[in-house]
Amino acid sequence: MSAGWDIREGKLCRSFTFKDFSEAFAFMTRVAMIAEKQNHHPEWSNVYNTVHIALSTHDAGGAVTEKDQRLAAAIDRLSVNAAT
């Protein structure tokens, strides 16, 4: 499992905190582009400067799979500006 991620309610989860809403939303936009390329879309929410992400694979009955690990690693590479 990628550092900073943990399993909650059977999903791979992590929260990211940014300077402001604009940075949080820009991060979500970058994650969306990667998720679309991987055809693996996160469950997420955003409140002001914080983005909460939960990953699981619907095709695997909601289990955490290698697809989730790959997306988590890609998200981690984007999060260098987050204060997590």
PDB file with SEQRES, HELIX, SHEET and CRYST1 records, atoms N, CA, C and O in Angstrom:
SEQRES   1 A   84  MET SER ALA GLY TRP ASP ILE ARG GLU GLY LYS LEU CYS          
SEQRES   2 A   84  ARG SER PHE THR PHE LYS ASP PHE SER GLU ALA PHE ALA          
SEQRES   3 A   84  PHE MET THR ARG VAL ALA MET ILE ALA GLU LYS GLN ASN          
SEQRES   4 A   84  HIS HIS PRO GLU TRP SER ASN VAL TYR ASN THR VAL HIS          
SEQRES   5 A   84  ILE ALA LEU SER THR HIS ASP ALA GLY GLY ALA VAL THR          
SEQRES   6 A   84  GLU LYS ASP GLN ARG LEU ALA ALA ALA ILE ASP ARG LEU          
SEQRES   7 A   84  SER VAL ASN ALA ALA THR                                      
HELIX    1 AA1 PHE A   21  GLN A   38  1                                  18    
HELIX    2 AA2 HIS A   58  ALA A   60  5                                   3    
HELIX    3 AA3 GLU A   66  LEU A   78  1                                  13    
HELIX    4 AA4 SER A   79  ASN A   81  5                                   3    
SHEET    1 AA1 4 ASP A   6  ARG A   8  0                                        
SHEET    2 AA1 4 LYS A  11  THR A  17 -1                                        
SHEET    3 AA1 4 THR A  50  LEU A  55 -1                                        
SHEET    4 AA1 4 GLU A  43  VAL A  47 -1                                        
CRYST1    1.000    1.000    1.000  90.00  90.00  90.00 P 1           1          
ATOM      1  N   MET A   1       0.842  -1.170   0.000  1.00  0.00           N  
ATOM      2  CA  MET A   1       0.000   0.000   0.000  1.00  0.00           C  
ATOM      3  C   MET A   1       0.893   1.240   0.000  1.00  0.00           C  
ATOM      4  O   MET A   1       1.924   1.280   0.671  1.00  0.00           O  
ATOM      5  N   SER A   2       0.482   2.240  -0.757  1.00  0.00           N  
ATOM      6  CA  SER A   2       1.235   3.498  -0.822  1.00  0.00           C  
ATOM      7  C   SER A   2       1.216   4.199   0.530  1.00  0.00           C  
ATOM      8  O   SER A   2       0.219   4.159   1.250  1.00  0.00           O  
ATOM      9  N   ALA A   3       2.324   4.839   0.863  1.00  0.00           N  
ATOM     10  CA  ALA A   3       2.425   5.586   2.123  1.00  0.00           C  
ATOM     11  C   ALA A   3       1.357   6.673   2.167  1.00  0.00           C  
ATOM     12  O   ALA A   3       1.071   7.311   1.154  1.00  0.00           O  
ATOM     13  N   GLY A   4       0.770   6.880   3.342  1.00  0.00           N  
ATOM     14  CA  GLY A   4      -0.245   7.910   3.500  1.00  0.00           C  
ATOM     15  C   GLY A   4      -1.657   7.425   3.244  1.00  0.00           C  
ATOM     16  O   GLY A   4      -2.621   8.109   3.591  1.00  0.00           O  
ATOM     17  N   TRP A   5      -1.791   6.263   2.647  1.00  0.00           N  
ATOM     18  CA  TRP A   5      -3.104   5.677   2.371  1.00  0.00           C  
ATOM     19  C   TRP A   5      -3.418   4.657   3.457  1.00  0.00           C  
ATOM     20  O   TRP A   5      -2.521   4.008   3.994  1.00  0.00           O  
ATOM     21  N   ASP A   6      -4.707   4.525   3.772  1.00  0.00           N  
ATOM     22  CA  ASP A   6      -5.109   3.479   4.695  1.00  0.00           C  
ATOM     23  C   ASP A   6      -6.431   2.879   4.230  1.00  0.00           C  
ATOM     24  O   ASP A   6      -7.124   3.437   3.379  1.00  0.00           O  
ATOM     25  N   ILE A   7      -6.757   1.743   4.804  1.00  0.00           N  
ATOM     26  CA  ILE A   7      -8.001   1.062   4.453  1.00  0.00           C  
ATOM     27  C   ILE A   7      -9.070   1.490   5.459  1.00  0.00           C  
ATOM     28  O   ILE A   7      -8.908   1.321   6.667  1.00  0.00           O  
ATOM     29  N   ARG A   8     -10.157   2.045   4.939  1.00  0.00           N  
ATOM     30  CA  ARG A   8     -11.312   2.420   5.752  1.00  0.00           C  
ATOM     31  C   ARG A   8     -12.560   1.923   5.056  1.00  0.00           C  
ATOM     32  O   ARG A   8     -12.790   2.207   3.880  1.00  0.00           O  
ATOM     33  N   GLU A   9     -13.358   1.182   5.792  1.00  0.00           N  
ATOM     34  CA  GLU A   9     -14.602   0.629   5.239  1.00  0.00           C  
ATOM     35  C   GLU A   9     -14.341  -0.113   3.935  1.00  0.00           C  
ATOM     36  O   GLU A   9     -15.135  -0.039   2.997  1.00  0.00           O  
ATOM     37  N   GLY A  10     -13.224  -0.827   3.887  1.00  0.00           N  
ATOM     38  CA  GLY A  10     -12.892  -1.649   2.728  1.00  0.00           C  
ATOM     39  C   GLY A  10     -12.386  -0.889   1.518  1.00  0.00           C  
ATOM     40  O   GLY A  10     -12.275  -1.464   0.435  1.00  0.00           O  
ATOM     41  N   LYS A  11     -12.077   0.393   1.674  1.00  0.00           N  
ATOM     42  CA  LYS A  11     -11.591   1.219   0.564  1.00  0.00           C  
ATOM     43  C   LYS A  11     -10.229   1.801   0.914  1.00  0.00           C  
ATOM     44  O   LYS A  11      -9.918   2.032   2.083  1.00  0.00           O  
ATOM     45  N   LEU A  12      -9.428   2.031  -0.111  1.00  0.00           N  
ATOM     46  CA  LEU A  12      -8.126   2.667   0.043  1.00  0.00           C  
ATOM     47  C   LEU A  12      -8.367   4.177   0.100  1.00  0.00           C  
ATOM     48  O   LEU A  12      -8.867   4.759  -0.863  1.00  0.00           O  
ATOM     49  N   CYS A  13      -8.018   4.813   1.218  1.00  0.00           N  
ATOM     50  CA  CYS A  13      -8.415   6.205   1.461  1.00  0.00           C  
ATOM     51  C   CYS A  13      -7.230   7.095   1.817  1.00  0.00           C  
ATOM     52  O   CYS A  13      -6.239   6.665   2.407  1.00  0.00           O  
ATOM     53  N   ARG A  14      -7.383   8.353   1.428  1.00  0.00           N  
ATOM     54  CA  ARG A  14      -6.408   9.362   1.813  1.00  0.00           C  
ATOM     55  C   ARG A  14      -7.035  10.739   1.640  1.00  0.00           C  
ATOM     56  O   ARG A  14      -7.878  10.944   0.767  1.00  0.00           O  
ATOM     57  N   SER A  15      -6.619  11.668   2.472  1.00  0.00           N  
ATOM     58  CA  SER A  15      -7.053  13.063   2.359  1.00  0.00           C  
ATOM     59  C   SER A  15      -5.847  13.931   2.037  1.00  0.00           C  
ATOM     60  O   SER A  15      -4.734  13.666   2.490  1.00  0.00           O  
ATOM     61  N   PHE A  16      -6.085  14.963   1.252  1.00  0.00           N  
ATOM     62  CA  PHE A  16      -5.046  15.908   0.848  1.00  0.00           C  
ATOM     63  C   PHE A  16      -5.521  17.308   1.191  1.00  0.00           C  
ATOM     64  O   PHE A  16      -6.671  17.659   0.928  1.00  0.00           O  
ATOM     65  N   THR A  17      -4.643  18.108   1.777  1.00  0.00           N  
ATOM     66  CA  THR A  17      -4.982  19.483   2.142  1.00  0.00           C  
ATOM     67  C   THR A  17      -4.075  20.434   1.369  1.00  0.00           C  
ATOM     68  O   THR A  17      -2.862  20.239   1.288  1.00  0.00           O  
ATOM     69  N   PHE A  18      -4.691  21.463   0.807  1.00  0.00           N  
ATOM     70  CA  PHE A  18      -3.987  22.436  -0.019  1.00  0.00           C  
ATOM     71  C   PHE A  18      -4.101  23.830   0.580  1.00  0.00           C  
ATOM     72  O   PHE A  18      -4.806  24.031   1.569  1.00  0.00           O  
ATOM     73  N   LYS A  19      -3.413  24.781  -0.015  1.00  0.00           N  
ATOM     74  CA  LYS A  19      -3.416  26.164   0.462  1.00  0.00           C  
ATOM     75  C   LYS A  19      -4.824  26.766   0.415  1.00  0.00           C  
ATOM     76  O   LYS A  19      -5.228  27.487   1.327  1.00  0.00           O  
ATOM     77  N   ASP A  20      -5.567  26.462  -0.659  1.00  0.00           N  
ATOM     78  CA  ASP A  20      -6.896  27.048  -0.817  1.00  0.00           C  
ATOM     79  C   ASP A  20      -7.739  26.186  -1.755  1.00  0.00           C  
ATOM     80  O   ASP A  20      -7.285  25.156  -2.252  1.00  0.00           O  
ATOM     81  N   PHE A  21      -8.964  26.625  -1.985  1.00  0.00           N  
ATOM     82  CA  PHE A  21      -9.892  25.883  -2.833  1.00  0.00           C  
ATOM     83  C   PHE A  21      -9.369  25.739  -4.260  1.00  0.00           C  
ATOM     84  O   PHE A  21      -9.508  24.680  -4.872  1.00  0.00           O  
ATOM     85  N   SER A  22      -8.780  26.785  -4.779  1.00  0.00           N  
ATOM     86  CA  SER A  22      -8.288  26.754  -6.151  1.00  0.00           C  
ATOM     87  C   SER A  22      -7.250  25.655  -6.356  1.00  0.00           C  
ATOM     88  O   SER A  22      -7.299  24.931  -7.351  1.00  0.00           O  
ATOM     89  N   GLU A  23      -6.311  25.527  -5.418  1.00  0.00           N  
ATOM     90  CA  GLU A  23      -5.298  24.475  -5.523  1.00  0.00           C  
ATOM     91  C   GLU A  23      -5.921  23.088  -5.371  1.00  0.00           C  
ATOM     92  O   GLU A  23      -5.527  22.151  -6.066  1.00  0.00           O  
ATOM     93  N   ALA A  24      -6.879  22.957  -4.477  1.00  0.00           N  
ATOM     94  CA  ALA A  24      -7.554  21.666  -4.288  1.00  0.00           C  
ATOM     95  C   ALA A  24      -8.298  21.269  -5.557  1.00  0.00           C  
ATOM     96  O   ALA A  24      -8.237  20.115  -5.983  1.00  0.00           O  
ATOM     97  N   PHE A  25      -8.997  22.221  -6.158  1.00  0.00           N  
ATOM     98  CA  PHE A  25      -9.762  21.925  -7.362  1.00  0.00           C  
ATOM     99  C   PHE A  25      -8.840  21.612  -8.544  1.00  0.00           C  
ATOM    100  O   PHE A  25      -9.146  20.736  -9.353  1.00  0.00           O  
ATOM    101  N   ALA A  26      -7.728  22.314  -8.645  1.00  0.00           N  
ATOM    102  CA  ALA A  26      -6.760  22.029  -9.710  1.00  0.00           C  
ATOM    103  C   ALA A  26      -6.204  20.607  -9.558  1.00  0.00           C  
ATOM    104  O   ALA A  26      -6.035  19.897 -10.549  1.00  0.00           O  
ATOM    105  N   PHE A  27      -5.921  20.197  -8.326  1.00  0.00           N  
ATOM    106  CA  PHE A  27      -5.463  18.831  -8.049  1.00  0.00           C  
ATOM    107  C   PHE A  27      -6.515  17.821  -8.500  1.00  0.00           C  
ATOM    108  O   PHE A  27      -6.184  16.821  -9.138  1.00  0.00           O  
ATOM    109  N   MET A  28      -7.783  18.079  -8.168  1.00  0.00           N  
ATOM    110  CA  MET A  28      -8.852  17.166  -8.580  1.00  0.00           C  
ATOM    111  C   MET A  28      -8.934  17.064 -10.106  1.00  0.00           C  
ATOM    112  O   MET A  28      -9.184  15.987 -10.647  1.00  0.00           O  
ATOM    113  N   THR A  29      -8.728  18.165 -10.781  1.00  0.00           N  
ATOM    114  CA  THR A  29      -8.761  18.156 -12.243  1.00  0.00           C  
ATOM    115  C   THR A  29      -7.640  17.284 -12.800  1.00  0.00           C  
ATOM    116  O   THR A  29      -7.856  16.517 -13.739  1.00  0.00           O  
ATOM    117  N   ARG A  30      -6.440  17.400 -12.222  1.00  0.00           N  
ATOM    118  CA  ARG A  30      -5.317  16.570 -12.683  1.00  0.00           C  
ATOM    119  C   ARG A  30      -5.574  15.091 -12.383  1.00  0.00           C  
ATOM    120  O   ARG A  30      -5.277  14.226 -13.207  1.00  0.00           O  
ATOM    121  N   VAL A  31      -6.127  14.805 -11.205  1.00  0.00           N  
ATOM    122  CA  VAL A  31      -6.464  13.417 -10.868  1.00  0.00           C  
ATOM    123  C   VAL A  31      -7.511  12.883 -11.843  1.00  0.00           C  
ATOM    124  O   VAL A  31      -7.426  11.735 -12.279  1.00  0.00           O  
ATOM    125  N   ALA A  32      -8.488  13.704 -12.182  1.00  0.00           N  
ATOM    126  CA  ALA A  32      -9.548  13.278 -13.107  1.00  0.00           C  
ATOM    127  C   ALA A  32      -8.976  12.858 -14.455  1.00  0.00           C  
ATOM    128  O   ALA A  32      -9.439  11.881 -15.043  1.00  0.00           O  
ATOM    129  N   MET A  33      -7.986  13.576 -14.948  1.00  0.00           N  
ATOM    130  CA  MET A  33      -7.375  13.233 -16.241  1.00  0.00           C  
ATOM    131  C   MET A  33      -6.671  11.877 -16.166  1.00  0.00           C  
ATOM    132  O   MET A  33      -6.780  11.068 -17.088  1.00  0.00           O  
ATOM    133  N   ILE A  34      -5.961  11.632 -15.086  1.00  0.00           N  
ATOM    134  CA  ILE A  34      -5.275  10.348 -14.917  1.00  0.00           C  
ATOM    135  C   ILE A  34      -6.283   9.226 -14.735  1.00  0.00           C  
ATOM    136  O   ILE A  34      -6.143   8.158 -15.330  1.00  0.00           O  
ATOM    137  N   ALA A  35      -7.295   9.466 -13.918  1.00  0.00           N  
ATOM    138  CA  ALA A  35      -8.320   8.445 -13.676  1.00  0.00           C  
ATOM    139  C   ALA A  35      -9.016   8.058 -14.976  1.00  0.00           C  
ATOM    140  O   ALA A  35      -9.290   6.882 -15.215  1.00  0.00           O  
ATOM    141  N   GLU A  36      -9.297   9.043 -15.805  1.00  0.00           N  
ATOM    142  CA  GLU A  36      -9.954   8.761 -17.086  1.00  0.00           C  
ATOM    143  C   GLU A  36      -9.051   7.913 -17.982  1.00  0.00           C  
ATOM    144  O   GLU A  36      -9.522   6.973 -18.621  1.00  0.00           O  
ATOM    145  N   LYS A  37      -7.769   8.236 -18.033  1.00  0.00           N  
ATOM    146  CA  LYS A  37      -6.831   7.440 -18.834  1.00  0.00           C  
ATOM    147  C   LYS A  37      -6.743   6.010 -18.331  1.00  0.00           C  
ATOM    148  O   LYS A  37      -6.601   5.079 -19.124  1.00  0.00           O  
ATOM    149  N   GLN A  38      -6.827   5.827 -17.008  1.00  0.00           N  
ATOM    150  CA  GLN A  38      -6.765   4.484 -16.430  1.00  0.00           C  
ATOM    151  C   GLN A  38      -8.132   3.801 -16.416  1.00  0.00           C  
ATOM    152  O   GLN A  38      -8.237   2.629 -16.055  1.00  0.00           O  
ATOM    153  N   ASN A  39      -9.177   4.529 -16.808  1.00  0.00           N  
ATOM    154  CA  ASN A  39     -10.550   4.030 -16.753  1.00  0.00           C  
ATOM    155  C   ASN A  39     -10.861   3.493 -15.350  1.00  0.00           C  
ATOM    156  O   ASN A  39     -11.446   2.422 -15.189  1.00  0.00           O  
ATOM    157  N   HIS A  40     -10.457   4.263 -14.357  1.00  0.00           N  
ATOM    158  CA  HIS A  40     -10.650   3.878 -12.951  1.00  0.00           C  
ATOM    159  C   HIS A  40     -10.914   5.151 -12.164  1.00  0.00           C  
ATOM    160  O   HIS A  40     -10.010   5.961 -11.957  1.00  0.00           O  
ATOM    161  N   HIS A  41     -12.143   5.323 -11.730  1.00  0.00           N  
ATOM    162  CA  HIS A  41     -12.583   6.616 -11.219  1.00  0.00           C  
ATOM    163  C   HIS A  41     -12.788   6.591  -9.708  1.00  0.00           C  
ATOM    164  O   HIS A  41     -13.427   5.682  -9.178  1.00  0.00           O  
ATOM    165  N   PRO A  42     -12.243   7.592  -9.017  1.00  0.00           N  
ATOM    166  CA  PRO A  42     -12.307   7.614  -7.556  1.00  0.00           C  
ATOM    167  C   PRO A  42     -13.677   8.040  -7.030  1.00  0.00           C  
ATOM    168  O   PRO A  42     -14.465   8.686  -7.720  1.00  0.00           O  
ATOM    169  N   GLU A  43     -13.918   7.657  -5.803  1.00  0.00           N  
ATOM    170  CA  GLU A  43     -15.007   8.232  -5.019  1.00  0.00           C  
ATOM    171  C   GLU A  43     -14.319   9.346  -4.242  1.00  0.00           C  
ATOM    172  O   GLU A  43     -13.333   9.091  -3.551  1.00  0.00           O  
ATOM    173  N   TRP A  44     -14.816  10.568  -4.339  1.00  0.00           N  
ATOM    174  CA  TRP A  44     -14.112  11.654  -3.683  1.00  0.00           C  
ATOM    175  C   TRP A  44     -15.048  12.784  -3.300  1.00  0.00           C  
ATOM    176  O   TRP A  44     -16.184  12.871  -3.767  1.00  0.00           O  
ATOM    177  N   SER A  45     -14.534  13.644  -2.437  1.00  0.00           N  
ATOM    178  CA  SER A  45     -15.269  14.844  -2.058  1.00  0.00           C  
ATOM    179  C   SER A  45     -14.260  15.959  -1.820  1.00  0.00           C  
ATOM    180  O   SER A  45     -13.076  15.718  -1.584  1.00  0.00           O  
ATOM    181  N   ASN A  46     -14.760  17.173  -1.889  1.00  0.00           N  
ATOM    182  CA  ASN A  46     -13.922  18.352  -1.689  1.00  0.00           C  
ATOM    183  C   ASN A  46     -14.684  19.346  -0.829  1.00  0.00           C  
ATOM    184  O   ASN A  46     -15.825  19.695  -1.130  1.00  0.00           O  
ATOM    185  N   VAL A  47     -14.050  19.795   0.234  1.00  0.00           N  
ATOM    186  CA  VAL A  47     -14.571  20.886   1.045  1.00  0.00           C  
ATOM    187  C   VAL A  47     -13.444  21.890   1.203  1.00  0.00           C  
ATOM    188  O   VAL A  47     -12.423  21.608   1.830  1.00  0.00           O  
ATOM    189  N   TYR A  48     -13.642  23.055   0.631  1.00  0.00           N  
ATOM    190  CA  TYR A  48     -12.685  24.147   0.587  1.00  0.00           C  
ATOM    191  C   TYR A  48     -11.304  23.684   0.132  1.00  0.00           C  
ATOM    192  O   TYR A  48     -11.093  23.507  -1.068  1.00  0.00           O  
ATOM    193  N   ASN A  49     -10.359  23.482   1.044  1.00  0.00           N  
ATOM    194  CA  ASN A  49      -8.989  23.161   0.626  1.00  0.00           C  
ATOM    195  C   ASN A  49      -8.624  21.688   0.837  1.00  0.00           C  
ATOM    196  O   ASN A  49      -7.453  21.322   0.735  1.00  0.00           O  
ATOM    197  N   THR A  50      -9.602  20.857   1.126  1.00  0.00           N  
ATOM    198  CA  THR A  50      -9.333  19.451   1.422  1.00  0.00           C  
ATOM    199  C   THR A  50     -10.058  18.543   0.435  1.00  0.00           C  
ATOM    200  O   THR A  50     -11.241  18.722   0.147  1.00  0.00           O  
ATOM    201  N   VAL A  51      -9.314  17.564  -0.074  1.00  0.00           N  
ATOM    202  CA  VAL A  51      -9.869  16.562  -0.986  1.00  0.00           C  
ATOM    203  C   VAL A  51      -9.748  15.206  -0.309  1.00  0.00           C  
ATOM    204  O   VAL A  51      -8.660  14.802   0.100  1.00  0.00           O  
ATOM    205  N   HIS A  52     -10.875  14.503  -0.192  1.00  0.00           N  
ATOM    206  CA  HIS A  52     -10.900  13.153   0.368  1.00  0.00           C  
ATOM    207  C   HIS A  52     -11.106  12.176  -0.787  1.00  0.00           C  
ATOM    208  O   HIS A  52     -12.012  12.361  -1.600  1.00  0.00           O  
ATOM    209  N   ILE A  53     -10.279  11.145  -0.865  1.00  0.00           N  
ATOM    210  CA  ILE A  53     -10.362  10.166  -1.952  1.00  0.00           C  
ATOM    211  C   ILE A  53     -10.506   8.771  -1.361  1.00  0.00           C  
ATOM    212  O   ILE A  53      -9.817   8.422  -0.402  1.00  0.00           O  
ATOM    213  N   ALA A  54     -11.404   7.974  -1.936  1.00  0.00           N  
ATOM    214  CA  ALA A  54     -11.584   6.576  -1.562  1.00  0.00           C  
ATOM    215  C   ALA A  54     -11.554   5.751  -2.849  1.00  0.00           C  
ATOM    216  O   ALA A  54     -12.283   6.042  -3.798  1.00  0.00           O  
ATOM    217  N   LEU A  55     -10.716   4.729  -2.874  1.00  0.00           N  
ATOM    218  CA  LEU A  55     -10.562   3.897  -4.063  1.00  0.00           C  
ATOM    219  C   LEU A  55     -10.962   2.468  -3.772  1.00  0.00           C  
ATOM    220  O   LEU A  55     -10.602   1.905  -2.738  1.00  0.00           O  
ATOM    221  N   SER A  56     -11.709   1.886  -4.694  1.00  0.00           N  
ATOM    222  CA  SER A  56     -12.014   0.456  -4.690  1.00  0.00           C  
ATOM    223  C   SER A  56     -12.384   0.103  -6.123  1.00  0.00           C  
ATOM    224  O   SER A  56     -12.665   0.981  -6.938  1.00  0.00           O  
ATOM    225  N   THR A  57     -12.382  -1.182  -6.419  1.00  0.00           N  
ATOM    226  CA  THR A  57     -12.658  -1.630  -7.785  1.00  0.00           C  
ATOM    227  C   THR A  57     -14.048  -2.241  -7.839  1.00  0.00           C  
ATOM    228  O   THR A  57     -14.291  -3.317  -7.293  1.00  0.00           O  
ATOM    229  N   HIS A  58     -14.953  -1.542  -8.502  1.00  0.00           N  
ATOM    230  CA  HIS A  58     -16.341  -1.995  -8.581  1.00  0.00           C  
ATOM    231  C   HIS A  58     -16.463  -3.350  -9.277  1.00  0.00           C  
ATOM    232  O   HIS A  58     -17.283  -4.183  -8.892  1.00  0.00           O  
ATOM    233  N   ASP A  59     -15.636  -3.563 -10.309  1.00  0.00           N  
ATOM    234  CA  ASP A  59     -15.665  -4.837 -11.043  1.00  0.00           C  
ATOM    235  C   ASP A  59     -15.221  -6.017 -10.184  1.00  0.00           C  
ATOM    236  O   ASP A  59     -15.475  -7.171 -10.530  1.00  0.00           O  
ATOM    237  N   ALA A  60     -14.557  -5.727  -9.063  1.00  0.00           N  
ATOM    238  CA  ALA A  60     -14.086  -6.777  -8.150  1.00  0.00           C  
ATOM    239  C   ALA A  60     -14.939  -6.797  -6.882  1.00  0.00           C  
ATOM    240  O   ALA A  60     -14.477  -7.216  -5.820  1.00  0.00           O  
ATOM    241  N   GLY A  61     -16.174  -6.345  -7.000  1.00  0.00           N  
ATOM    242  CA  GLY A  61     -17.071  -6.363  -5.859  1.00  0.00           C  
ATOM    243  C   GLY A  61     -16.738  -5.327  -4.797  1.00  0.00           C  
ATOM    244  O   GLY A  61     -17.121  -5.479  -3.637  1.00  0.00           O  
ATOM    245  N   GLY A  62     -16.032  -4.282  -5.183  1.00  0.00           N  
ATOM    246  CA  GLY A  62     -15.686  -3.222  -4.249  1.00  0.00           C  
ATOM    247  C   GLY A  62     -14.404  -3.473  -3.475  1.00  0.00           C  
ATOM    248  O   GLY A  62     -14.082  -2.729  -2.548  1.00  0.00           O  
ATOM    249  N   ALA A  63     -13.669  -4.513  -3.844  1.00  0.00           N  
ATOM    250  CA  ALA A  63     -12.400  -4.816  -3.173  1.00  0.00           C  
ATOM    251  C   ALA A  63     -11.308  -3.846  -3.630  1.00  0.00           C  
ATOM    252  O   ALA A  63     -11.413  -3.229  -4.690  1.00  0.00           O  
ATOM    253  N   VAL A  64     -10.279  -3.725  -2.828  1.00  0.00           N  
ATOM    254  CA  VAL A  64      -9.097  -2.949  -3.215  1.00  0.00           C  
ATOM    255  C   VAL A  64      -8.208  -3.868  -4.047  1.00  0.00           C  
ATOM    256  O   VAL A  64      -7.838  -4.958  -3.610  1.00  0.00           O  
ATOM    257  N   THR A  65      -7.872  -3.411  -5.252  1.00  0.00           N  
ATOM    258  CA  THR A  65      -7.084  -4.228  -6.177  1.00  0.00           C  
ATOM    259  C   THR A  65      -5.847  -3.460  -6.653  1.00  0.00           C  
ATOM    260  O   THR A  65      -5.592  -2.331  -6.235  1.00  0.00           O  
ATOM    261  N   GLU A  66      -5.103  -4.101  -7.527  1.00  0.00           N  
ATOM    262  CA  GLU A  66      -3.928  -3.478  -8.129  1.00  0.00           C  
ATOM    263  C   GLU A  66      -4.306  -2.187  -8.871  1.00  0.00           C  
ATOM    264  O   GLU A  66      -3.515  -1.244  -8.907  1.00  0.00           O  
ATOM    265  N   LYS A  67      -5.504  -2.139  -9.460  1.00  0.00           N  
ATOM    266  CA  LYS A  67      -5.952  -0.916 -10.137  1.00  0.00           C  
ATOM    267  C   LYS A  67      -5.967   0.260  -9.160  1.00  0.00           C  
ATOM    268  O   LYS A  67      -5.573   1.373  -9.505  1.00  0.00           O  
ATOM    269  N   ASP A  68      -6.425  -0.004  -7.944  1.00  0.00           N  
ATOM    270  CA  ASP A  68      -6.473   1.050  -6.929  1.00  0.00           C  
ATOM    271  C   ASP A  68      -5.070   1.463  -6.513  1.00  0.00           C  
ATOM    272  O   ASP A  68      -4.791   2.647  -6.323  1.00  0.00           O  
ATOM    273  N   GLN A  69      -4.200   0.487  -6.374  1.00  0.00           N  
ATOM    274  CA  GLN A  69      -2.803   0.771  -6.003  1.00  0.00           C  
ATOM    275  C   GLN A  69      -2.128   1.633  -7.066  1.00  0.00           C  
ATOM    276  O   GLN A  69      -1.399   2.570  -6.741  1.00  0.00           O  
ATOM    277  N   ARG A  70      -2.373   1.312  -8.343  1.00  0.00           N  
ATOM    278  CA  ARG A  70      -1.775   2.094  -9.438  1.00  0.00           C  
ATOM    279  C   ARG A  70      -2.288   3.535  -9.432  1.00  0.00           C  
ATOM    280  O   ARG A  70      -1.515   4.479  -9.594  1.00  0.00           O  
ATOM    281  N   LEU A  71      -3.596   3.690  -9.245  1.00  0.00           N  
ATOM    282  CA  LEU A  71      -4.155   5.042  -9.230  1.00  0.00           C  
ATOM    283  C   LEU A  71      -3.659   5.807  -8.005  1.00  0.00           C  
ATOM    284  O   LEU A  71      -3.347   6.994  -8.109  1.00  0.00           O  
ATOM    285  N   ALA A  72      -3.581   5.154  -6.851  1.00  0.00           N  
ATOM    286  CA  ALA A  72      -3.070   5.802  -5.639  1.00  0.00           C  
ATOM    287  C   ALA A  72      -1.640   6.290  -5.854  1.00  0.00           C  
ATOM    288  O   ALA A  72      -1.297   7.400  -5.446  1.00  0.00           O  
ATOM    289  N   ALA A  73      -0.811   5.475  -6.486  1.00  0.00           N  
ATOM    290  CA  ALA A  73       0.579   5.868  -6.748  1.00  0.00           C  
ATOM    291  C   ALA A  73       0.630   7.074  -7.690  1.00  0.00           C  
ATOM    292  O   ALA A  73       1.440   7.980  -7.494  1.00  0.00           O  
ATOM    293  N   ALA A  74      -0.227   7.087  -8.704  1.00  0.00           N  
ATOM    294  CA  ALA A  74      -0.268   8.222  -9.630  1.00  0.00           C  
ATOM    295  C   ALA A  74      -0.751   9.483  -8.914  1.00  0.00           C  
ATOM    296  O   ALA A  74      -0.231  10.572  -9.159  1.00  0.00           O  
ATOM    297  N   ILE A  75      -1.728   9.345  -8.043  1.00  0.00           N  
ATOM    298  CA  ILE A  75      -2.220  10.485  -7.266  1.00  0.00           C  
ATOM    299  C   ILE A  75      -1.112  11.007  -6.360  1.00  0.00           C  
ATOM    300  O   ILE A  75      -0.938  12.218  -6.225  1.00  0.00           O  
ATOM    301  N   ASP A  76      -0.372  10.110  -5.747  1.00  0.00           N  
ATOM    302  CA  ASP A  76       0.742  10.532  -4.891  1.00  0.00           C  
ATOM    303  C   ASP A  76       1.752  11.374  -5.664  1.00  0.00           C  
ATOM    304  O   ASP A  76       2.278  12.355  -5.139  1.00  0.00           O  
ATOM    305  N   ARG A  77       2.020  10.991  -6.904  1.00  0.00           N  
ATOM    306  CA  ARG A  77       2.981  11.759  -7.704  1.00  0.00           C  
ATOM    307  C   ARG A  77       2.470  13.177  -7.985  1.00  0.00           C  
ATOM    308  O   ARG A  77       3.266  14.101  -8.153  1.00  0.00           O  
ATOM    309  N   LEU A  78       1.162  13.344  -8.035  1.00  0.00           N  
ATOM    310  CA  LEU A  78       0.579  14.670  -8.267  1.00  0.00           C  
ATOM    311  C   LEU A  78       0.527  15.526  -7.014  1.00  0.00           C  
ATOM    312  O   LEU A  78       0.432  16.750  -7.096  1.00  0.00           O  
ATOM    313  N   SER A  79       0.588  14.897  -5.879  1.00  0.00           N  
ATOM    314  CA  SER A  79       0.284  15.590  -4.623  1.00  0.00           C  
ATOM    315  C   SER A  79       1.465  16.317  -3.997  1.00  0.00           C  
ATOM    316  O   SER A  79       1.396  16.691  -2.827  1.00  0.00           O  
ATOM    317  N   VAL A  80       2.517  16.522  -4.719  1.00  0.00           N  
ATOM    318  CA  VAL A  80       3.719  17.133  -4.143  1.00  0.00           C  
ATOM    319  C   VAL A  80       3.444  18.515  -3.551  1.00  0.00           C  
ATOM    320  O   VAL A  80       4.176  18.953  -2.664  1.00  0.00           O  
ATOM    321  N   ASN A  81       2.407  19.211  -4.020  1.00  0.00           N  
ATOM    322  CA  ASN A  81       2.082  20.530  -3.484  1.00  0.00           C  
ATOM    323  C   ASN A  81       1.093  20.474  -2.329  1.00  0.00           C  
ATOM    324  O   ASN A  81       0.772  21.503  -1.735  1.00  0.00           O  
ATOM    325  N   ALA A  82       0.610  19.285  -2.007  1.00  0.00           N  
ATOM    326  CA  ALA A  82      -0.359  19.154  -0.919  1.00  0.00           C  
ATOM    327  C   ALA A  82       0.360  19.148   0.421  1.00  0.00           C  
ATOM    328  O   ALA A  82       1.493  18.681   0.536  1.00  0.00           O  
ATOM    329  N   ALA A  83      -0.306  19.666   1.409  1.00  0.00           N  
ATOM    330  CA  ALA A  83       0.242  19.654   2.756  1.00  0.00           C  
ATOM    331  C   ALA A  83      -0.178  18.391   3.492  1.00  0.00           C  
ATOM    332  O   ALA A  83       0.180  18.219   4.657  1.00  0.00           O  
ATOM    333  N   THR A  84      -0.920  17.512   2.853  1.00  0.00           N  
ATOM    334  CA  THR A  84      -1.511  16.258   3.376  1.00  0.00           C  
ATOM    335  C   THR A  84      -1.625  16.161   4.843  1.00  0.00           C  
ATOM    336  O   THR A  84      -2.105  15.152   5.360  1.00  0.00           O  
TER     337      THR A  84                                                      
END                                                                             
